[in-house]
Amino acid sequence: MNRFRRVAHVLAAGVLAVLGVAVVPAASAQTQPLNYQVQVTGADPMNAQDGDPLRITVSGLPAGATANYSVCPLPLRDSLVKPGTWAHDPSVAARVTAYCKNFNDELSGTEFKTPTEDVGRSATTHDLVFDTYVPRGARTPATIAFDPDFTALKKTEALKWPNNPDHKQYSFPCDENHPCTMMLRIVVPATAAGPAQTVFDSSITFRASAPGLKIKGCGGVGAGTLTGSMPERFGRTAVGWNQMICAPKKTVQPVNIVNESEDVGLTSFDKGESDVQVTGSGGTLAAQQVRARSYIPTALNATVLAAVGWAPTDRRDDGGSLNSRLADNLKFGWDELADLLSKGGLSPDSTGRGGIFTDGSALVRRNPALAAISGAANALLSPNTRAGQFATDFFGVTGEIGTSTVPLVLSSRLNGMPAWKYGTFVDLDKQKLKGSDGPVGVVTDLNALNLGDGGVHNVDAKTGQVNVRKQVSNVTLGTGNECKKGCLNWVVTDLATATENGWTPVALPNGKGGYVAPTPKSLQAAAAHTEQAKDGSVRIVPSEDPEAYPLTFIESLTAPLNPLVDASCAPEAAKQAQLATFLKAAANGGQNSLGPGLVPLPPDLLSAAQAAVAKVGTGTAADSCHEQKEARNPGSAATGGPGAAAGGSPSSSGLGGPLARSGSNGPGAAEAAALAMKAPTQASVQEARSLAAAVKVPLFPGAGVLGALIPLLALVALVLLPSTTGYLTAGKPLPAWMNRLAERVVALRRRA
């Protein structure tokens, strides 16, 4: 059925193209049609989400050809009149100019900008390339001067064609229900072989849904559906596994996905509020570990510094510079990475970011793409542009707020290095901030890298992937004036997230004088060096393997050793069976359904995963009941109890055991001690607010629209449970509190 629908979409697009929009030469009828090919890579345009990366490559054009594109509706409206004669104007050029303007993208919250100037063909590859993304949104309503139904002109005796007494304005949407086109306008200059030509190509049809996790082809949430707490980076994999299990027979989805930071998710799991959880560092980030658990390796991921931007590294046919999206892995040293994240974003043309972006620095000399960036206005701004400093309120490095394996793995590798210390920071009152010049240590939240306000940020951390994506949206397109001579932003993230967004990770030292980028090969090379931690999880350990990417980590499913029970301690057979199915799928066929950027396990880790799966559910319901009571009232048992993992402070690698906590999303022991020595300041209060806000991480992108309706939906669902559970929309993640409340109501119903 899905194949049939896709074929139908293609046929529909073809019909629309034939109706006067596909390829329309502006020259005479005797002009030979251009023989060229359009290739689309990245996202599937007809099944995309807002923000999915899209590359358009036009091949076979003659030398000197240029092109541009516009977002146009399908079909393209054909109601214009010609000025003066007022006869019908079917010109595609006029229609594109009139109707395909000012399209606003929902993801960025701003206008979706296409190149300000026509893009030339590469003299190197002979291709013409647009790197963009699939947008979703609508055109800003506007009058169309020569469209009778949307003109601002009034009908008179002399001017009879206007027909807009209600002053209607023209707009069009592009979303999952309204396909649109990336309308290419290709211009070929006159040559001895023929006259100049302008053609319009509407073959790139797209649909875009809102960003988020959508489980398709399944029967919705049912009584046996598990609750899974997981960070956003694992979301697409969880969707893929759900669909692999339930879509073939349209059964209920196995897992309802709840977006929670790793420490909050581990606590939810420990209390029995979640049945399964995803972590990249075993129990290291857990605030408590009472519930006996098995950590099941499922995929390889990695912490990365991603470069987002453009550099003038190519040439057009006429010899002029040509911006290209950064696709090669820039080479960073460990000291440079440490300086980037600890020395502050002000004045990158002198000491900011440790001076790594100044002309002639080792980093710039090592990377021709950085050297080619000369700034938006003049060469003096080159370091600022390389650092990502386009405005006074952005400091060049961003990432997700919240406790995560990503900063833990990164800071554990940098910990103890001489460069891994804070710069000298002063606040607005010219007072030196406490902590300046001190070592950074191991951090579990990127926001902990900031010592205060007053323009001394190290990282501009955001809540959730969508907000991080918004921060770099302009540079992702690279079409504004600030990008004419190159532009950059930097994101600290994981490989799966970087791959989803089309960001390019940098390469890091391999210990042998070279550099290694995060690739499937380098992640699997790192995974050849593992050990079992005290909590039972499998961790990657540092090695001297030059082929291994040094910031690789293992994504693991946290699953209970004892059987699932409800609030009254009665075994939940249906959910236990679903858990067994889900875990077996993850450690077998699920390896072929991982989300973008995640790498399958090598054979030895896959065997370890299957052995860990076999342990799940082998305990007793009585033990489960005891754990449930202890975990929800931890007291002195918060770091121990039946089946608890061994405690301890972080090892030198930062991955040795559970961190001592000052709260469910607070700092580790070393961080807590440092904070205890500080007097409250405006900056520290703001940091505390940011940390507190991160505890309640919002649902996966796309679910926010339902926020106002959740209380009503909860009442309706609870009144009609269990008969209406099948009607809940598959893939719309419910908040954790709603799942837990529903479970308790069901338990009360069983008692009655």
C-alpha positions in Angstrom: 0.0 0.0 0.0 2.8 2.4 0.9 4.5 1.7 -2.5 1.2 2.3 -4.2 0.8 5.7 -2.5 4.3 6.8 -3.4 3.7 5.8 -7.0 0.4 7.8 -6.9 2.2 10.8 -5.6 4.8 10.6 -8.3 2.1 10.3 -11.0 0.2 13.2 -9.5 3.3 15.3 -9.5 3.9 14.3 -13.2 0.4 15.4 -14.2 0.8 18.7 -12.4 4.2 19.2 -14.2 2.6 18.5 -17.6 0.0 21.2 -16.9 2.3 24.0 -17.9 4.9 24.1 -15.1 7.6 21.4 -15.7 10.0 22.8 -18.3 9.1 26.0 -20.1 11.8 27.5 -22.4 11.7 31.3 -22.6 13.4 31.2 -26.0 11.7 30.5 -29.3 10.0 27.2 -30.1 12.9 26.1 -32.2 15.3 26.1 -29.2 16.5 22.6 -28.4 15.4 21.5 -24.9 18.1 21.3 -22.3 19.3 17.8 -21.6 20.0 17.8 -17.8 19.3 15.6 -14.8 17.9 16.6 -11.3 18.9 14.3 -8.4 17.5 14.7 -4.9 19.4 13.1 -1.9 19.0 13.3 1.8 15.4 13.3 2.8 12.6 11.6 0.9 10.8 14.8 -0.2 7.3 13.2 -0.1 7.8 11.7 3.4 9.8 14.4 5.1 9.6 16.4 8.3 10.2 20.1 8.6 14.0 20.6 8.7 15.1 17.3 7.1 18.2 18.0 5.0 17.8 18.0 1.2 20.5 18.2 -1.5 19.4 19.1 -5.0 22.1 18.3 -7.7 21.6 19.4 -11.3 23.9 17.7 -13.7 24.5 18.0 -17.5 24.2 21.7 -17.8 26.5 23.6 -20.1 29.3 25.8 -18.9 28.1 29.2 -17.4 24.7 27.9 -16.4 23.2 29.3 -13.2 20.1 28.5 -11.2 17.9 29.4 -8.3 14.8 28.0 -6.7 11.6 29.1 -5.1 9.0 27.3 -2.9 5.8 27.2 -5.0 2.3 25.8 -4.5 1.0 22.8 -6.5 -0.7 23.5 -8.8 0.9 26.9 -9.5 -2.0 29.4 -9.8 -2.6 30.7 -13.3 -4.8 33.8 -13.0 -2.5 36.8 -13.9 -3.3 39.5 -16.4 -0.7 41.4 -18.4 -0.2 45.1 -17.4 -1.7 47.5 -20.0 -3.5 45.0 -22.2 -5.1 43.1 -19.3 -5.0 39.9 -21.3 -4.4 36.6 -19.6 -0.7 36.1 -18.8 0.3 32.4 -18.7 4.0 33.1 -18.4 5.6 30.8 -15.8 8.2 33.4 -15.0 5.5 35.9 -14.1 3.5 33.4 -12.1 6.6 32.3 -10.1 7.5 35.9 -9.4 3.9 36.7 -8.3 3.0 33.7 -6.2 6.2 32.1 -4.9 7.4 34.7 -2.4 7.9 35.2 1.3 7.4 31.6 2.4 7.7 31.3 6.2 9.1 28.1 7.7 7.5 26.9 11.0 10.7 25.3 12.3 12.9 28.4 12.2 10.0 30.8 12.8 11.4 33.0 10.0 11.3 33.3 6.3 12.7 30.4 4.4 15.5 32.1 2.5 16.6 31.0 -0.9 19.9 32.2 -2.4 20.0 36.0 -2.8 21.9 35.5 -6.1 21.8 32.8 -8.7 24.1 29.9 -8.0 26.7 29.0 -10.6 27.9 25.7 -11.9 31.0 24.2 -10.2 34.0 24.3 -12.5 35.3 21.3 -10.6 32.4 18.9 -10.6 30.4 20.5 -13.5 27.3 20.1 -11.2 25.1 22.8 -9.8 24.2 22.0 -6.1 21.7 23.4 -3.6 22.0 22.3 0.0 18.8 23.1 1.8 16.1 21.4 3.8 12.4 20.5 3.4 10.3 23.3 4.8 6.8 23.4 6.3 4.7 26.5 6.7 2.8 29.1 4.6 3.3 32.1 2.5 2.8 35.5 4.2 -0.7 36.7 3.0 -0.2 39.5 0.5 -2.0 41.2 -2.4 -1.1 40.1 -5.9 -1.1 43.2 -8.1 -2.2 41.6 -11.3 -4.4 38.7 -10.0 -8.1 39.8 -10.3 -9.0 37.9 -7.1 -6.2 39.2 -4.9 -5.4 42.6 -6.3 -5.7 45.8 -4.3 -7.0 47.7 -7.3 -10.7 48.6 -7.5 -13.0 47.8 -10.4 -13.9 50.9 -12.4 -15.4 51.6 -15.8 -12.0 51.8 -17.3 -10.6 48.9 -15.3 -13.0 46.0 -15.4 -10.8 43.0 -14.4 -10.3 43.5 -10.6 -12.6 41.3 -8.6 -11.6 41.6 -5.0 -14.2 43.7 -3.1 -13.4 42.0 0.2 -9.6 42.7 -0.1 -8.6 39.1 0.1 -4.9 38.3 0.3 -3.1 35.4 -1.3 -1.4 32.7 0.6 -0.6 29.0 0.3 0.4 26.2 2.8 3.0 23.5 2.4 2.5 20.6 4.8 1.7 16.9 4.8 -1.7 17.7 3.2 -0.6 20.3 0.7 2.3 19.3 -1.5 4.5 22.0 -2.9 7.5 22.2 -5.3 11.0 23.4 -5.2 10.7 25.3 -8.5 14.1 25.5 -10.2 14.8 28.4 -12.5 17.7 27.4 -14.8 19.5 30.0 -16.9 21.9 29.1 -19.7 23.8 31.9 -21.4 23.9 32.3 -25.2 26.7 30.5 -27.0 27.7 29.8 -30.6 25.6 26.7 -30.4 22.4 28.5 -29.5 20.5 31.3 -27.9 20.1 31.9 -24.2 17.5 29.8 -22.4 15.5 30.0 -19.2 13.6 27.0 -18.0 11.5 26.2 -15.0 11.5 22.8 -13.5 8.8 21.7 -11.0 9.8 18.1 -10.7 10.8 18.3 -7.0 7.6 17.8 -5.2 7.6 17.6 -1.4 5.4 17.2 1.6 6.6 18.1 5.1 5.0 17.2 8.5 5.9 18.8 11.8 9.1 17.6 13.5 8.4 14.8 15.8 8.1 11.0 16.2 5.2 9.5 14.3 4.6 5.7 14.5 2.7 4.7 11.3 0.7 1.7 10.4 0.1 0.5 14.0 -3.0 0.2 16.1 -2.2 2.8 18.7 -1.6 2.5 22.4 -3.0 -0.6 24.1 -3.1 -2.3 27.5 0.2 -4.1 26.8 2.0 -1.0 25.5 5.2 -0.3 27.5 6.3 3.1 28.6 9.8 4.0 27.4 11.9 6.9 28.8 14.5 7.9 26.4 16.6 10.9 25.2 15.5 12.5 21.9 18.6 11.2 20.1 17.2 7.7 20.3 13.7 8.7 19.1 13.9 7.7 15.5 15.3 4.3 16.4 12.5 3.7 18.8 10.0 4.6 16.1 11.7 2.2 13.7 11.5 -0.6 16.1 7.9 0.0 17.0 6.9 0.0 13.3 9.0 -3.1 12.6 7.0 -5.0 15.3 3.5 -3.6 15.0 3.0 -2.3 11.5 2.9 -5.7 9.6 -0.2 -6.8 11.4 -1.4 -3.3 12.6 -1.2 -4.4 16.2 -0.8 -2.0 19.1 2.5 -0.3 19.4 5.0 -1.9 21.7 6.4 1.2 23.4 4.9 4.6 24.1 7.9 7.0 23.8 8.4 9.5 26.5 11.1 12.1 26.1 13.1 12.5 29.3 16.7 13.4 30.0 18.8 10.4 31.0 18.8 11.1 34.8 15.1 11.7 34.9 14.4 8.7 32.7 16.6 6.5 35.0 14.6 7.7 38.0 11.3 7.0 36.2 12.6 3.5 35.5 13.8 2.9 39.0 10.4 3.8 40.4 8.6 1.6 38.0 7.0 4.5 36.2 8.8 3.5 33.0 9.2 -0.1 31.8 12.3 0.5 29.7 14.8 3.3 29.4 17.7 4.3 27.1 21.1 5.5 28.4 24.6 5.8 26.9 26.4 5.5 30.2 24.8 2.7 32.2 23.8 3.9 35.7 26.4 6.7 35.9 23.7 9.4 35.6 21.2 7.7 37.9 20.1 9.5 41.0 19.1 6.2 42.6 19.5 2.5 41.7 17.1 0.3 43.6 15.4 -1.6 40.8 17.5 -4.6 39.6 18.3 -4.0 35.9 20.0 -5.4 32.9 21.8 -2.9 30.5 21.4 -4.2 27.0 23.7 -2.8 24.3 21.7 -1.8 21.3 23.8 0.6 19.1 26.9 2.6 18.9 26.8 6.4 19.1 29.3 9.1 19.7 29.7 12.6 21.1 30.7 15.0 18.4 31.4 18.7 17.7 29.5 19.4 14.6 30.4 22.2 12.1 27.3 23.8 10.5 28.0 26.2 7.7 29.5 27.2 4.4 32.9 28.1 3.1 34.1 29.5 -0.3 36.1 26.4 -1.2 35.0 26.0 -4.8 35.0 28.0 -8.1 32.3 28.7 -10.7 32.9 28.4 -14.4 33.7 32.1 -14.6 36.3 31.8 -11.9 34.3 33.4 -9.1 34.2 31.9 -5.7 31.5 29.4 -4.9 30.3 28.6 -1.4 30.0 25.0 -0.5 28.4 23.4 2.5 31.1 22.0 4.9 31.2 18.3 4.0 34.8 17.5 4.9 35.6 16.7 8.5 37.6 19.7 10.0 40.5 18.6 12.1 40.5 19.7 15.7 43.2 19.1 18.4 42.2 18.3 22.0 43.5 21.7 23.2 41.5 23.5 20.6 38.3 21.6 21.5 38.9 22.4 25.2 39.5 26.1 24.4 36.4 26.3 22.3 34.2 25.1 25.1 35.8 26.8 28.2 37.4 30.1 27.2 34.3 32.2 26.4 32.8 33.5 23.2 33.8 37.2 23.3 36.5 38.6 21.1 37.5 35.6 19.0 39.7 37.9 17.0 42.0 38.1 20.1 41.8 35.8 23.1 38.2 34.6 22.8 37.9 30.8 22.4 41.5 30.6 23.3 42.5 32.5 20.1 41.9 29.3 18.0 40.1 31.2 15.2 42.6 34.0 14.6 44.3 34.3 11.2 47.4 32.0 11.2 46.4 29.9 14.2 47.2 26.2 14.1 43.5 25.3 13.6 43.1 27.7 10.7 46.3 26.6 9.0 45.3 23.0 9.4 41.8 23.5 7.8 41.7 25.3 4.4 37.9 25.7 4.8 38.4 27.8 7.9 41.2 29.8 6.2 38.9 30.5 3.2 36.3 32.2 5.4 37.0 35.9 5.2 34.0 37.4 7.1 30.8 39.0 6.0 32.2 42.5 5.6 36.0 42.4 5.7 38.9 40.2 6.7 39.1 41.7 10.2 35.9 39.8 11.0 37.2 36.4 9.9 37.8 35.1 13.4 34.3 36.2 14.5 32.7 34.5 11.5 34.7 31.3 12.0 33.6 31.3 15.7 30.0 31.7 14.7 29.6 35.2 16.2 27.0 36.9 14.0 25.1 38.7 16.7 25.9 39.9 20.2 23.6 37.4 21.8 25.0 34.3 20.2 28.4 32.9 21.2 29.1 30.3 18.5 28.6 27.0 20.4 25.2 25.5 21.2 23.8 22.1 22.3 21.0 20.6 24.3 20.6 21.4 28.0 20.0 18.6 30.4 21.9 15.7 32.0 23.3 13.5 29.2 26.0 11.1 28.2 27.1 13.5 25.5 28.8 16.1 27.8 29.9 13.3 30.2 31.9 11.4 27.5 33.4 14.7 26.2 34.4 16.2 29.5 35.7 12.8 30.8 38.1 12.7 27.8 39.2 16.4 28.4 39.4 16.1 32.2 42.9 16.8 33.6 44.2 18.4 30.4 45.9 21.8 31.0 43.7 23.5 28.4 40.5 22.2 30.1 40.1 25.1 32.4 38.0 28.2 32.4 39.1 31.5 31.0 39.3 34.6 33.1 35.7 36.0 33.2 34.4 39.2 34.7 30.7 40.1 35.2 29.0 43.4 34.3 30.3 45.0 37.4 33.9 44.2 36.3 34.2 41.7 39.1 36.1 38.5 38.4 33.8 35.5 38.5 34.5 32.8 41.0 35.7 29.7 39.1 37.6 31.7 36.5 41.0 30.1 35.7 39.9 26.9 37.5 39.7 23.4 36.1 36.4 22.5 34.4 36.4 18.8 35.4 33.7 16.3 34.5 30.3 17.8 33.6 27.1 16.1 32.9 25.2 19.1 31.6 26.5 21.5 28.9 24.9 24.4 30.9 27.4 23.7 33.7 30.2 25.1 31.4 28.7 28.6 31.9 30.0 30.6 34.9 27.7 33.5 34.6 26.2 36.2 32.4 27.8 39.4 31.2 28.9 38.0 27.9 31.0 35.1 29.2 29.0 32.2 28.0 30.8 29.1 26.8 27.8 27.3 25.5 24.3 28.6 24.5 22.4 25.5 25.7 18.8 25.0 24.5 16.1 22.7 25.6 15.4 20.1 23.0 16.6 19.3 19.5 14.2 21.6 17.7 15.4 24.6 19.7 19.0 23.7 18.9 18.1 23.4 15.3 16.4 26.8 15.3 19.6 28.3 16.6 21.6 27.4 13.5 18.8 27.6 10.9 20.2 30.5 9.0 23.6 29.0 8.7 22.1 25.7 7.7 20.6 27.4 4.6 23.7 29.6 4.1 21.7 32.0 2.0 21.8 35.3 3.9 24.2 38.2 3.3 26.2 37.1 6.3 27.1 33.9 4.5 28.4 35.4 1.3 32.1 34.8 2.3 31.4 31.8 4.5 29.6 31.3 7.8 29.8 28.9 10.7 28.1 27.7 13.8 29.2 24.9 16.1 27.0 22.3 17.9 28.0 19.9 20.7 25.8 16.9 20.1 25.8 13.2 19.3 26.4 11.5 15.9 22.7 10.4 15.5 21.5 14.0 15.9 24.2 15.5 13.7 23.4 12.9 10.9 19.6 13.6 11.1 20.3 17.3 10.6 23.1 17.0 8.0 25.7 18.5 10.2 29.4 17.5 9.7 31.3 16.3 12.8 35.0 17.3 13.2 37.8 14.8 13.3 39.8 14.3 16.5 43.4 13.2 17.1 44.0 9.5 16.8 47.1 9.4 19.1 49.4 8.6 16.1 49.7 12.0 14.6 46.6 11.8 12.5 42.9 12.5 12.9 39.8 10.2 12.9 36.2 11.2 12.2 33.1 9.4 13.6 32.2 6.8 10.9 30.7 3.3 11.2 34.2 1.9 10.8 35.7 4.1 13.5 32.9 3.6 16.0 33.1 -0.2 15.6 36.9 0.0 16.0 36.3 1.8 19.3 33.8 -0.8 20.3 36.5 -3.5 20.1 37.8 -2.1 23.4 35.2 -2.6 26.1 34.9 -3.6 29.8 32.1 -4.4 32.1 31.4 -1.7 34.6 30.4 -2.4 38.2 26.7 -1.8 37.4 26.8 -4.5 34.8 26.8 -2.2 31.7 29.3 -2.5 29.0 31.5 0.5 28.5 34.0 1.5 25.8 37.5 2.2 27.3 40.2 4.4 25.9 42.7 2.7 23.6 45.6 3.5 21.4 43.8 2.2 18.3 44.4 4.9 15.6 41.3 3.7 13.8 39.0 4.2 16.8 36.9 7.4 17.2 37.7 8.4 20.8 34.3 9.7 22.0 32.3 6.6 21.0 29.7 5.3 23.5 27.2 2.4 23.6 23.5 3.1 23.7 21.8 0.6 26.0 18.3 -0.3 26.9 17.7 -0.4 30.7 15.3 -3.3 31.4 14.1 -4.9 34.7 15.5 -8.2 35.9 12.4 -8.8 37.9 8.9 -9.2 36.3 6.7 -6.2 35.6 4.0 -5.6 38.2 1.2 -3.1 38.5 0.6 -0.7 41.5 -1.0 -3.6 43.4 2.0 -5.8 42.7 0.0 -8.1 40.4 2.1 -9.4 37.4 1.5 -7.8 34.1 1.7 -10.7 31.7 0.8 -8.8 28.5 3.4 -6.1 29.1 6.0 -8.7 30.1 5.4 -10.5 26.8 5.6 -7.2 24.9 8.9 -6.3 26.7 10.4 -9.7 25.7 9.4 -9.1 22.1 10.8 -5.6 22.0 14.1 -6.5 23.5 14.6 -9.5 21.3 13.8 -7.4 18.2 16.3 -4.7 19.4 19.1 -7.3 19.7 18.3 -9.0 16.4 16.5 -7.6 13.4 16.4 -4.1 15.1 20.1 -3.7 14.2 18.9 -3.2 10.6 16.4 -0.5 11.7 18.5 1.9 13.6 17.9 5.7 13.2 20.3 7.8 11.1 23.8 8.0 12.5 23.6 5.0 14.9 25.9 2.1 14.1 25.0 -1.6 14.5 26.8 -3.6 17.2 29.8 -5.7 16.3 29.4 -9.5 16.8 30.8 -9.7 20.3 28.6 -6.8 21.6 25.6 -8.3 19.9 26.2 -11.6 21.7 26.5 -9.7 25.0 23.2 -7.9 24.2 21.4 -11.2 23.6 22.8 -12.6 26.8 21.6 -9.5 28.7 18.1 -9.9 27.1 17.9 -13.4 28.5 18.2 -12.1 32.0 15.2 -9.8 31.9 12.2 -11.0 33.8 14.0 -13.9 35.5 13.4 -12.7 39.0 10.2 -12.8 41.1 7.1 -10.6 41.4 7.8 -10.3 45.1 11.2 -8.7 44.5 9.5 -6.3 42.0 7.0 -5.3 44.6 9.7 -4.7 47.2 11.8 -2.6 44.7 8.8 -0.5 43.8 8.2 0.5 47.4 11.9 1.1 48.1 12.4 3.2 45.0 9.4 5.4 45.6 10.4 6.0 49.2 14.2 5.6 48.8 15.4 7.0 52.2 18.7 5.4 53.0 18.2 2.9 50.2 18.5 5.5 47.4 21.9 4.2 46.3 21.4 0.6 47.2 18.8 -2.0 47.8 18.0 -5.4 46.3 19.8 -5.8 43.0 21.2 -2.3 43.1 24.3 -1.6 41.1 27.5 -0.9 43.0 27.9 2.7 43.9 30.8 5.0 43.9 32.0 8.3 42.4 33.0 8.7 38.8 36.2 7.1 37.8 38.9 9.0 35.9 36.9 8.2 32.7 33.8 9.7 34.2 31.9 6.4 33.6 32.7 4.4 36.6 29.5 4.5 38.7 26.5 6.5 39.8 27.2 10.2 40.5 26.4 11.6 43.9 23.5 14.0 43.2 22.1 17.2 44.7 18.8 16.7 42.8 17.3 14.7 40.0 18.9 16.9 37.4 21.6 18.5 39.5 25.4 18.3 39.4 27.7 15.5 40.3 29.6 15.4 43.6 32.5 17.5 42.4 30.2 20.0 40.8 28.0 20.1 43.9 31.0 20.9 46.1 32.0 23.7 43.8 28.6 25.2 43.8 28.4 25.0 47.6 31.3 27.4 47.8 29.6 30.0 45.7 27.5 32.8 47.1 24.2 33.2 45.2 24.4 35.6 42.2 22.1 36.6 39.5 24.0 34.3 37.2 23.9 31.3 39.5 20.2 31.8 40.0 19.6 31.8 36.3 21.7 28.6 36.0 19.6 27.0 38.7 16.5 28.0 36.8 17.9 26.4 33.6 18.7 23.2 35.4 15.3 23.1 37.0 13.6 23.7 33.7 15.6 20.8 32.2 13.9 18.4 34.6 10.7 18.8 32.7 11.9 18.3 29.2 9.0 18.8 26.8 7.6 16.0 24.6 9.2 15.2 21.3 8.8 18.0 18.8 5.4 18.2 17.3 3.5 17.3 20.5 3.5 20.8 21.9 0.4 21.7 19.9 -1.6 19.2 22.0 -0.4 20.7 25.3 -3.6 22.7 26.0 -5.7 19.7 25.2 -3.9 17.1 27.4 -6.0 17.5 30.5 -9.2 17.0 28.5 -7.7 14.1 26.6 -6.6 12.5 29.9 -10.1 12.7 31.3 -11.7 11.2 28.2 -9.1 8.4 28.0 -9.4 7.6 31.7 -13.2 7.5 31.6 -13.2 5.2 28.6 -10.3 2.9 29.5 -9.5 0.3 28.4 -11.9 0.2 25.4 -10.7 3.5 24.0 -7.0 3.0 24.3 -6.8 1.7 20.7 -8.1 5.1 19.5 -5.2 7.0 20.8 -3.2 8.3 17.9 -0.2 6.1 17.3 3.1 7.8 17.8 1.8 10.8 19.7 3.9 10.5 22.8 2.0 11.1 26.1 3.6 12.9 29.0 5.0 10.7 31.7 2.5 11.9 34.3 -0.4 10.9 32.1 0.9 7.4 31.6 1.5 7.0 35.3 -1.9 8.3 36.3 -3.5 6.0 33.8 -1.6 3.0 35.2 -2.8 3.9 38.7 -6.5 4.2 37.6 -6.3 0.8 35.9 -4.8 -0.7 39.1 -7.7 0.8 41.2 -10.2 -0.6 38.6 -8.6 -4.1 39.0 -8.9 -3.9 42.8 -12.6 -3.0 42.5 
